Amino acid sequence: MTTFFEDINKLKYEGPDSDSELCYRHYDADEIVLGKRMEDQLRFAIAYWHSFAWEGGDPFGGRTFDRSWFGTTMDLAKLKADVAFELFAILGQPFFCFHDADVRPEGSNFAESTKNLEEMVDYIGGKIEQGGPKLLWGTANLFSHRRFMSGAATNPDPDVFAYSAATIKTNMDATKKLGGQNYVLWGGREGYETLLNTDLKRERAQAGRMLQMVVDYKHKIGFEGTILIEPKPQEPTKHQYDYDVATVYGFLKDFGLENEVKMNIEQGHAILAGHSFEHELAMAASLGILGSIDMNRNDYQSGWDTDQFPNNVPEVALAYYEIIKSGGFTNGGTNFDAKLRRQSLDPVDLVAAHAGGMDVCAKAFKAAAAMYEDGKLEQARDDRYADWDKPEAQKMLNGDHSLESIEDYVRQADVNPEPRSGRQERLENVVNTYL
């Protein structure tokens, strides 16, 4: 045992009337919602990087957190893992997620970094076997080190491409060994800052080839999890090739991967792409590629991906409504890709932040479930499109009509449609009755 979370006990469900700071008011892991335990519906995961690797810096200031495990030795990496699994035990969530660089120190070369990773995988695997949470997904950090300043798969230097491919391979091995349920490709710098030095066609082809090799390797090693791409529009580059769900789907179709890869969608990235979170979820669901989510929020005044813990129940409820409509999570889950503010220094801040986020998600999920079960929104949607189910309307979609024959129909039937209300405000009122 470490002393970092000393005197903080495992959190319990105490109900909405509790005045305790460290408890669950809305998240009861065993509560049955839509026929499943709440824990199995939400599938919470804690992000290793923000909670234990981030030092509290920002563009205008350096480290503010003073953590005893910060450093570059294997002993400190193991101490970090000890502290992480103590937080996991306090929160009682079923999963966690990590990048390779979160759990192992950087070596002097690829071989040493890989050796460090393999040693830490064995160490973390022992903690999982002792009853710790499972791995929701693993991924490679291909953006922090200066070698990736011009991207990883999209880098103009083929040696960086090769280094990145080898790193992905070792991390897929690590994820499989730890029983991970997904592997995520997160292109932190897969983009460009200026077209003056960028060959878009070449770089996009490189990214496609990398993903094809990832899928091939998945099948070669018998990894049964899902390969996920996390769309990211910008930040820090001017434009990224995986801008949003629709862009990624076009990319997958182009390289024959639409049946092999799904999406890990982050709230903050959706906002940066000019969309709502629920839009991106609905788009992915409609295309059959919704896999998992990163739950956080942005400061809407900053124009940056601030990765704050969720606190907006209506916003989160609309997101979970789309997930419920799609059939819910299978391999995916709700990963808190969220970090403390750089002034929130205390261990209790980290516990309370996650507890509050889990409560927000639980309250929102229950509201979304009630909306789904009542069916009022779906009935209104069905009513709005009901005329499309009529035979004449179907003919326009199934190829039985041409522009000429449609014109004949409009003339003969004297079609002269009047606008119909979209009822937006009334539907918003319906949503508010559940919140």
C-alpha positions as a Python dict, from the first residue, in 0.01 Angstrom:
ca = {
    (1, 'M'): (0, 0, 0),
    (2, 'T'): (111, 355, -76),
    (3, 'T'): (22, 660, 130),
    (4, 'F'): (-115, 878, -152),
    (5, 'F'): (-483, 794, -93),
    (6, 'E'): (-435, 741, 280),
    (7, 'D'): (-761, 754, 483),
    (8, 'I'): (-982, 752, 170),
    (9, 'N'): (-1212, 451, 177),
    (10, 'K'): (-1382, 266, -105),
    (11, 'L'): (-1676, 470, -233),
    (12, 'K'): (-2028, 338, -178),
    (13, 'Y'): (-2370, 421, -317),
    (14, 'E'): (-2553, 635, -59),
    (15, 'G'): (-2840, 777, -265),
    (16, 'P'): (-2928, 1127, -386),
    (17, 'D'): (-2989, 1266, -38),
    (18, 'S'): (-2641, 1191, 95),
    (19, 'D'): (-2435, 1490, 207),
    (20, 'S'): (-2106, 1300, 187),
    (21, 'E'): (-1851, 1437, -60),
    (22, 'L'): (-1704, 1095, -131),
    (23, 'C'): (-1990, 868, -226),
    (24, 'Y'): (-2214, 783, -520),
    (25, 'R'): (-2551, 953, -520),
    (26, 'H'): (-2677, 824, -855),
    (27, 'Y'): (-2436, 549, -959),
    (28, 'D'): (-2548, 220, -807),
    (29, 'A'): (-2348, -48, -989),
    (30, 'D'): (-2611, -315, -919),
    (31, 'E'): (-2919, -113, -1015),
    (32, 'I'): (-3103, -272, -1306),
    (33, 'V'): (-3166, -33, -1596),
    (34, 'L'): (-3301, -156, -1929),
    (35, 'G'): (-3254, -514, -1813),
    (36, 'K'): (-2886, -490, -1716),
    (37, 'R'): (-2681, -381, -1416),
    (38, 'M'): (-2578, -17, -1429),
    (39, 'E'): (-2212, -122, -1418),
    (40, 'D'): (-2263, -337, -1727),
    (41, 'Q'): (-2446, -59, -1912),
    (42, 'L'): (-2198, 222, -1850),
    (43, 'R'): (-1876, 17, -1837),
    (44, 'F'): (-1672, 293, -1674),
    (45, 'A'): (-1296, 316, -1733),
    (46, 'I'): (-1034, 542, -1579),
    (47, 'A'): (-769, 701, -1802),
    (48, 'Y'): (-419, 624, -1677),
    (49, 'W'): (-264, 923, -1857),
    (50, 'H'): (-464, 1211, -1718),
    (51, 'S'): (-490, 1071, -1368),
    (52, 'F'): (-129, 959, -1317),
    (53, 'A'): (97, 1076, -1601),
    (54, 'W'): (-14, 1437, -1652),
    (55, 'E'): (190, 1682, -1447),
    (56, 'G'): (-48, 1978, -1451),
    (57, 'G'): (122, 2188, -1715),
    (58, 'D'): (-37, 2411, -1978),
    (59, 'P'): (96, 2631, -2263),
    (60, 'F'): (182, 2908, -2015),
    (61, 'G'): (315, 2712, -1720),
    (62, 'G'): (488, 2393, -1623),
    (63, 'R'): (420, 2123, -1370),
    (64, 'T'): (192, 2202, -1077),
    (65, 'F'): (141, 1849, -943),
    (66, 'D'): (405, 1707, -712),
    (67, 'R'): (357, 1331, -731),
    (68, 'S'): (604, 1088, -575),
    (69, 'W'): (597, 861, -883),
    (70, 'F'): (704, 1123, -1137),
    (71, 'G'): (1035, 1017, -1288),
    (72, 'T'): (1198, 789, -1541),
    (73, 'T'): (1286, 472, -1349),
    (74, 'M'): (1111, 136, -1346),
    (75, 'D'): (1069, 157, -969),
    (76, 'L'): (872, 480, -1009),
    (77, 'A'): (666, 327, -1290),
    (78, 'K'): (571, 45, -1054),
    (79, 'L'): (489, 293, -779),
    (80, 'K'): (264, 474, -1026),
    (81, 'A'): (86, 145, -1099),
    (82, 'D'): (46, 80, -726),
    (83, 'V'): (-118, 421, -678),
    (84, 'A'): (-335, 375, -988),
    (85, 'F'): (-477, 47, -872),
    (86, 'E'): (-544, 194, -529),
    (87, 'L'): (-759, 461, -695),
    (88, 'F'): (-929, 189, -900),
    (89, 'A'): (-1010, 1, -579),
    (90, 'I'): (-1154, 316, -420),
    (91, 'L'): (-1376, 392, -721),
    (92, 'G'): (-1468, 31, -801),
    (93, 'Q'): (-1499, 90, -1177),
    (94, 'P'): (-1468, -221, -1399),
    (95, 'F'): (-1205, -97, -1650),
    (96, 'F'): (-905, 126, -1711),
    (97, 'C'): (-720, 246, -2026),
    (98, 'F'): (-357, 337, -2097),
    (99, 'H'): (-96, 445, -2350),
    (100, 'D'): (240, 269, -2345),
    (101, 'A'): (415, 589, -2236),
    (102, 'D'): (182, 619, -1937),
    (103, 'V'): (296, 295, -1778),
    (104, 'R'): (662, 261, -1877),
    (105, 'P'): (959, 499, -1885),
    (106, 'E'): (1103, 592, -2223),
    (107, 'G'): (1412, 391, -2305),
    (108, 'S'): (1725, 500, -2489),
    (109, 'N'): (1598, 315, -2797),
    (110, 'F'): (1303, 110, -2921),
    (111, 'A'): (1431, -215, -2771),
    (112, 'E'): (1472, -66, -2424),
    (113, 'S'): (1129, 103, -2434),
    (114, 'T'): (974, -228, -2538),
    (115, 'K'): (1155, -415, -2259),
    (116, 'N'): (1023, -160, -2010),
    (117, 'L'): (670, -199, -2147),
    (118, 'E'): (682, -577, -2128),
    (119, 'E'): (799, -566, -1767),
    (120, 'M'): (521, -326, -1674),
    (121, 'V'): (261, -536, -1857),
    (122, 'D'): (359, -830, -1637),
    (123, 'Y'): (340, -609, -1327),
    (124, 'I'): (-1, -468, -1419),
    (125, 'G'): (-123, -812, -1525),
    (126, 'G'): (-54, -938, -1175),
    (127, 'K'): (-272, -663, -1032),
    (128, 'I'): (-555, -752, -1270),
    (129, 'E'): (-528, -1116, -1165),
    (130, 'Q'): (-554, -1009, -801),
    (131, 'G'): (-897, -858, -868),
    (132, 'G'): (-816, -522, -1022),
    (133, 'P'): (-1021, -377, -1307),
    (134, 'K'): (-984, -511, -1659),
    (135, 'L'): (-835, -329, -1956),
    (136, 'L'): (-1096, -160, -2174),
    (137, 'W'): (-836, -60, -2431),
    (138, 'G'): (-470, 4, -2488),
    (139, 'T'): (-303, 241, -2730),
    (140, 'A'): (36, 381, -2829),
    (141, 'N'): (149, 734, -2756),
    (142, 'L'): (267, 843, -3100),
    (143, 'F'): (250, 1217, -3038),
    (144, 'S'): (440, 1332, -2726),
    (145, 'H'): (800, 1251, -2821),
    (146, 'R'): (974, 1497, -3053),
    (147, 'R'): (1021, 1221, -3314),
    (148, 'F'): (647, 1249, -3382),
    (149, 'M'): (640, 1626, -3432),
    (150, 'S'): (539, 1573, -3797),
    (151, 'G'): (309, 1280, -3730),
    (152, 'A'): (352, 905, -3698),
    (153, 'A'): (186, 714, -3982),
    (154, 'T'): (172, 1036, -4186),
    (155, 'N'): (533, 1141, -4122),
    (156, 'P'): (747, 1239, -4424),
    (157, 'D'): (1032, 1028, -4278),
    (158, 'P'): (983, 653, -4347),
    (159, 'D'): (1192, 566, -4040),
    (160, 'V'): (934, 739, -3819),
    (161, 'F'): (662, 542, -3996),
    (162, 'A'): (858, 221, -3926),
    (163, 'Y'): (918, 315, -3561),
    (164, 'S'): (547, 391, -3523),
    (165, 'A'): (443, 61, -3681),
    (166, 'A'): (675, -132, -3451),
    (167, 'T'): (542, 58, -3150),
    (168, 'I'): (182, -18, -3245),
    (169, 'K'): (271, -386, -3281),
    (170, 'T'): (422, -406, -2932),
    (171, 'N'): (122, -226, -2785),
    (172, 'M'): (-123, -456, -2958),
    (173, 'D'): (72, -746, -2807),
    (174, 'A'): (51, -582, -2464),
    (175, 'T'): (-321, -516, -2500),
    (176, 'K'): (-391, -874, -2601),
    (177, 'K'): (-179, -1012, -2315),
    (178, 'L'): (-372, -803, -2063),
    (179, 'G'): (-707, -913, -2204),
    (180, 'G'): (-793, -574, -2349),
    (181, 'Q'): (-1132, -554, -2513),
    (182, 'N'): (-1031, -293, -2773),
    (183, 'Y'): (-723, -136, -2929),
    (184, 'V'): (-742, 237, -3007),
    (185, 'L'): (-558, 433, -3275),
    (186, 'W'): (-537, 790, -3153),
    (187, 'G'): (-366, 1016, -3408),
    (188, 'G'): (-257, 1304, -3190),
    (189, 'R'): (-39, 1457, -3463),
    (190, 'E'): (-166, 1289, -3780),
    (191, 'G'): (-225, 1613, -3965),
    (192, 'Y'): (-48, 1920, -4095),
    (193, 'E'): (22, 2279, -4001),
    (194, 'T'): (72, 2416, -4352),
    (195, 'L'): (3, 2285, -4701),
    (196, 'L'): (327, 2449, -4814),
    (197, 'N'): (521, 2143, -4696),
    (198, 'T'): (249, 1876, -4706),
    (199, 'D'): (159, 1610, -4962),
    (200, 'L'): (-201, 1528, -4862),
    (201, 'K'): (-244, 1238, -5101),
    (202, 'R'): (79, 1069, -4992),
    (203, 'E'): (17, 1113, -4618),
    (204, 'R'): (-340, 986, -4639),
    (205, 'A'): (-219, 677, -4824),
    (206, 'Q'): (41, 617, -4552),
    (207, 'A'): (-228, 635, -4284),
    (208, 'G'): (-443, 390, -4478),
    (209, 'R'): (-158, 142, -4516),
    (210, 'M'): (-77, 160, -4145),
    (211, 'L'): (-436, 82, -4053),
    (212, 'Q'): (-447, -209, -4298),
    (213, 'M'): (-140, -357, -4130),
    (214, 'V'): (-300, -310, -3788),
    (215, 'V'): (-609, -503, -3898),
    (216, 'D'): (-395, -776, -4056),
    (217, 'Y'): (-194, -813, -3736),
    (218, 'K'): (-509, -826, -3525),
    (219, 'H'): (-623, -1133, -3716),
    (220, 'K'): (-276, -1287, -3721),
    (221, 'I'): (-244, -1287, -3342),
    (222, 'G'): (-608, -1376, -3281),
    (223, 'F'): (-695, -1054, -3100),
    (224, 'E'): (-1069, -1075, -3046),
    (225, 'G'): (-1116, -715, -2943),
    (226, 'T'): (-1228, -424, -3158),
    (227, 'I'): (-994, -190, -3345),
    (228, 'L'): (-1108, 167, -3279),
    (229, 'I'): (-1018, 502, -3435),
    (230, 'E'): (-1068, 815, -3229),
    (231, 'P'): (-1165, 1108, -3456),
    (232, 'K'): (-978, 1429, -3383),
    (233, 'P'): (-1026, 1747, -3588),
    (234, 'Q'): (-730, 1969, -3495),
    (235, 'E'): (-526, 2064, -3190),
    (236, 'P'): (-242, 2101, -3206),
    (237, 'T'): (-220, 2079, -3586),
    (238, 'K'): (-427, 2295, -3819),
    (239, 'H'): (-609, 1998, -3972),
    (240, 'Q'): (-610, 1625, -3907),
    (241, 'Y'): (-697, 1341, -4142),
    (242, 'D'): (-941, 1183, -3894),
    (243, 'Y'): (-1144, 1503, -3855),
    (244, 'D'): (-1483, 1355, -3755),
    (245, 'V'): (-1691, 1038, -3786),
    (246, 'A'): (-1805, 1105, -4141),
    (247, 'T'): (-1450, 1179, -4255),
    (248, 'V'): (-1317, 863, -4092),
    (249, 'Y'): (-1591, 653, -4248),
    (250, 'G'): (-1496, 779, -4594),
    (251, 'F'): (-1135, 691, -4513),
    (252, 'L'): (-1233, 340, -4401),
    (253, 'K'): (-1438, 283, -4717),
    (254, 'D'): (-1148, 403, -4929),
    (255, 'F'): (-914, 141, -4781),
    (256, 'G'): (-1168, -142, -4750),
    (257, 'L'): (-1179, -132, -4370),
    (258, 'E'): (-1538, -24, -4295),
    (259, 'N'): (-1623, -370, -4161),
    (260, 'E'): (-1305, -398, -3954),
    (261, 'V'): (-1280, -74, -3758),
    (262, 'K'): (-1520, 119, -3533),
    (263, 'M'): (-1509, 456, -3362),
    (264, 'N'): (-1403, 571, -3017),
    (265, 'I'): (-1577, 908, -2997),
    (266, 'E'): (-1477, 1182, -2756),
    (267, 'Q'): (-1710, 1460, -2650),
    (268, 'G'): (-1437, 1722, -2662),
    (269, 'H'): (-1327, 1628, -3013),
    (270, 'A'): (-1686, 1632, -3138),
    (271, 'I'): (-1718, 1992, -3019),
    (272, 'L'): (-1389, 2094, -3180),
    (273, 'A'): (-1516, 1951, -3509),
    (274, 'G'): (-1820, 2178, -3490),
    (275, 'H'): (-2062, 1901, -3393),
    (276, 'S'): (-2251, 1796, -3084),
    (277, 'F'): (-2150, 1477, -2906),
    (278, 'E'): (-2488, 1319, -2983),
    (279, 'H'): (-2448, 1404, -3353),
    (280, 'E'): (-2122, 1213, -3378),
    (281, 'L'): (-2269, 918, -3186),
    (282, 'A'): (-2580, 912, -3405),
    (283, 'M'): (-2369, 934, -3720),
    (284, 'A'): (-2146, 646, -3610),
    (285, 'A'): (-2447, 437, -3512),
    (286, 'S'): (-2617, 499, -3846),
    (287, 'L'): (-2301, 380, -4023),
    (288, 'G'): (-2259, 76, -3798),
    (289, 'I'): (-1925, 189, -3656),
    (290, 'L'): (-2009, 307, -3301),
    (291, 'G'): (-1770, 133, -3064),
    (292, 'S'): (-1678, 325, -2747),
    (293, 'I'): (-1667, 674, -2600),
    (294, 'D'): (-1432, 909, -2415),
    (295, 'M'): (-1639, 1105, -2168),
    (296, 'N'): (-1530, 1459, -2087),
    (297, 'R'): (-1631, 1815, -2168),
    (298, 'N'): (-1473, 2128, -2306),
    (299, 'D'): (-1471, 2480, -2173),
    (300, 'Y'): (-1677, 2637, -2451),
    (301, 'Q'): (-1501, 2970, -2409),
    (302, 'S'): (-1149, 2839, -2459),
    (303, 'G'): (-1162, 2686, -2808),
    (304, 'W'): (-939, 2405, -2686),
    (305, 'D'): (-981, 2044, -2581),
    (306, 'T'): (-974, 2106, -2206),
    (307, 'D'): (-1069, 1749, -2101),
    (308, 'Q'): (-1281, 1844, -1800),
    (309, 'F'): (-1498, 1600, -1611),
    (310, 'P'): (-1861, 1592, -1728),
    (311, 'N'): (-2111, 1794, -1525),
    (312, 'N'): (-2394, 1864, -1770),
    (313, 'V'): (-2666, 1601, -1720),
    (314, 'P'): (-2888, 1711, -2014),
    (315, 'E'): (-2593, 1706, -2254),
    (316, 'V'): (-2478, 1363, -2136),
    (317, 'A'): (-2834, 1224, -2140),
    (318, 'L'): (-2872, 1305, -2510),
    (319, 'A'): (-2543, 1126, -2578),
    (320, 'Y'): (-2647, 813, -2391),
    (321, 'Y'): (-2985, 821, -2565),
    (322, 'E'): (-2806, 767, -2896),
    (323, 'I'): (-2597, 487, -2744),
    (324, 'I'): (-2908, 316, -2606),
    (325, 'K'): (-3082, 345, -2944),
    (326, 'S'): (-2784, 177, -3108),
    (327, 'G'): (-2812, -123, -2876),
    (328, 'G'): (-2568, -14, -2606),
    (329, 'F'): (-2203, -99, -2558),
    (330, 'T'): (-2057, -438, -2648),
    (331, 'N'): (-1677, -420, -2626),
    (332, 'G'): (-1682, -46, -2567),
    (333, 'G'): (-1749, 162, -2260),
    (334, 'T'): (-1734, 504, -2095),
    (335, 'N'): (-1372, 608, -2051),
    (336, 'F'): (-1309, 923, -1846),
    (337, 'D'): (-1061, 1099, -2071),
    (338, 'A'): (-1074, 1382, -1819),
    (339, 'K'): (-819, 1550, -1597),
    (340, 'L'): (-812, 1767, -1290),
    (341, 'R'): (-761, 2140, -1322),
    (342, 'R'): (-396, 2227, -1263),
    (343, 'Q'): (-490, 2397, -933),
    (344, 'S'): (-663, 2082, -799),
    (345, 'L'): (-362, 1940, -619),
    (346, 'D'): (-498, 1705, -354),
    (347, 'P'): (-555, 1328, -378),
    (348, 'V'): (-916, 1377, -270),
    (349, 'D'): (-968, 1602, -575),
    (350, 'L'): (-892, 1307, -803),
    (351, 'V'): (-1136, 1080, -622),
    (352, 'A'): (-1414, 1338, -603),
    (353, 'A'): (-1377, 1433, -970),
    (354, 'H'): (-1429, 1076, -1086),
    (355, 'A'): (-1712, 1016, -841),
    (356, 'G'): (-1891, 1327, -964),
    (357, 'G'): (-1840, 1229, -1327),
    (358, 'M'): (-1974, 880, -1265),
    (359, 'D'): (-2280, 1025, -1091),
    (360, 'V'): (-2347, 1263, -1379),
    (361, 'C'): (-2327, 974, -1626),
    (362, 'A'): (-2549, 751, -1414),
    (363, 'K'): (-2815, 1018, -1369),
    (364, 'A'): (-2802, 1100, -1740),
    (365, 'F'): (-2818, 734, -1843),
    (366, 'K'): (-3128, 677, -1631),
    (367, 'A'): (-3294, 979, -1789),
    (368, 'A'): (-3199, 853, -2136),
    (369, 'A'): (-3334, 508, -2051),
    (370, 'A'): (-3665, 658, -1940),
    (371, 'M'): (-3691, 855, -2264),
    (372, 'Y'): (-3618, 543, -2463),
    (373, 'E'): (-3867, 325, -2275),
    (374, 'D'): (-4147, 580, -2301),
    (375, 'G'): (-4092, 606, -2674),
    (376, 'K'): (-4237, 955, -2716),
    (377, 'L'): (-3939, 1089, -2909),
    (378, 'E'): (-3922, 789, -3140),
    (379, 'Q'): (-4297, 802, -3200),
    (380, 'A'): (-4270, 1168, -3297),
    (381, 'R'): (-3981, 1083, -3529),
    (382, 'D'): (-4173, 794, -3686),
    (383, 'D'): (-4477, 1017, -3736),
    (384, 'R'): (-4266, 1279, -3910),
    (385, 'Y'): (-4141, 1030, -4170),
    (386, 'A'): (-4450, 810, -4188),
    (387, 'D'): (-4543, 913, -4543),
    (388, 'W'): (-4214, 770, -4668),
    (389, 'D'): (-4349, 423, -4588),
    (390, 'K'): (-4628, 463, -4844),
    (391, 'P'): (-4583, 274, -5176),
    (392, 'E'): (-4557, 582, -5399),
    (393, 'A'): (-4287, 732, -5179),
    (394, 'Q'): (-4092, 407, -5169),
    (395, 'K'): (-4090, 396, -5549),
    (396, 'M'): (-3885, 715, -5552),
    (397, 'L'): (-3615, 547, -5341),
    (398, 'N'): (-3602, 193, -5476),
    (399, 'G'): (-3544, 275, -5842),
    (400, 'D'): (-3899, 238, -5973),
    (401, 'H'): (-3916, 610, -6049),
    (402, 'S'): (-3704, 844, -6260),
    (403, 'L'): (-3707, 1222, -6263),
    (404, 'E'): (-3943, 1207, -6561),
    (405, 'S'): (-4192, 970, -6398),
    (406, 'I'): (-4184, 1170, -6074),
    (407, 'E'): (-4272, 1479, -6272),
    (408, 'D'): (-4566, 1291, -6427),
    (409, 'Y'): (-4683, 1187, -6080),
    (410, 'V'): (-4660, 1544, -5945),
    (411, 'R'): (-4862, 1676, -6240),
    (412, 'Q'): (-5127, 1402, -6240),
    (413, 'A'): (-5179, 1398, -5862),
    (414, 'D'): (-5159, 1779, -5844),
    (415, 'V'): (-4899, 1751, -5565),
    (416, 'N'): (-4877, 2086, -5385),
    (417, 'P'): (-4732, 2017, -5035),
    (418, 'E'): (-4769, 2253, -4742),
    (419, 'P'): (-4484, 2284, -4485),
    (420, 'R'): (-4518, 2075, -4169),
    (421, 'S'): (-4396, 2176, -3823),
    (422, 'G'): (-4077, 2017, -3698),
    (423, 'R'): (-4207, 2061, -3342),
    (424, 'Q'): (-3858, 2129, -3206),
    (425, 'E'): (-3959, 2327, -2899),
    (426, 'R'): (-4228, 2072, -2809),
    (427, 'L'): (-3975, 1790, -2837),
    (428, 'E'): (-3726, 1982, -2625),
    (429, 'N'): (-3999, 2014, -2365),
    (430, 'V'): (-4049, 1638, -2377),
    (431, 'V'): (-3678, 1583, -2313),
    (432, 'N'): (-3683, 1824, -2019),
    (433, 'T'): (-3952, 1622, -1843),
    (434, 'Y'): (-3698, 1341, -1790),
    (435, 'L'): (-3414, 1556, -1653),
}
